Amino acid sequence: MAEFIRIYEDNPAPKEIKRVADILRKGGLVIYPTDTVYGLGCDITNSKALEKIARIKGVKLAKANWSFICADLSNLSDYVRQIDTPTFKILKRALPGPYTFILPGNNNLPKDFKKKKTVGIRVPNNNISRALVEALGRPIVSTSIKDEDTLLEYTTDPELILEKWDNLVDVVIDGGYGDNQPSTVIDLSEAEPVVIREGKGSLDIF
């Protein structure tokens, strides 16, 4: 049975954030709000938790394309090769915001991602997700939770999310209704930006 924890986005309670971060640290799976859809995440360094998410999503861990949720851009150099000034300016303009940027990975990626040439970086404009990352002390690996209903695509009601995911995860954070539009995905790993998926984030950042 998953814990159902109410956290307010305007002012996330440090005690509740710490509680969830401790669960992540111990290998727990957490469903949490972002500035787009609700995400399923775990500690970036916990192999067992990563394998669990891969099983749930029906993919091989080595082939999974998940995002790293960061609190800000200060951790970028931990996982991303040095980027040029124009690229950094795009990131500064767009983040925090509803974007996933694909960037060239470096040699410091956690062991389960060592073979990856690129990494998806997210800095959501959501106080709960950023506070969780800060409390954990490292990024959360994240993937969107899809709905089987082709009309809905994404579940936005935390209580319905709990109903569906109760036996699969350790915590569902109720951060209010989520959005039903995913992030805009932009590949910045090559010379020219390439839009992979147009979502909530406007393309006016270029």
HULIN-V271095 format. One record per helix or strand of 2 or more residues. SS is the DSSP state (A for helix, B for strand). FROM is the first residue (numbers start at 1). TO is the last residue. If there is no record, write none. Layout:
ss->{SS	SS}
from->{FROM	FROM}
to->{TO	TO}
This chain:
ss->{B	A	B	B	A	A	B	A	A	B	A	B	A	B	A	B	B	B	A}
from->{3	14	30	39	47	61	67	73	85	99	111	118	127	140	158	171	184	194	203}
to->{6	25	32	43	57	63	69	79	94	105	113	122	136	144	165	174	187	197	205}
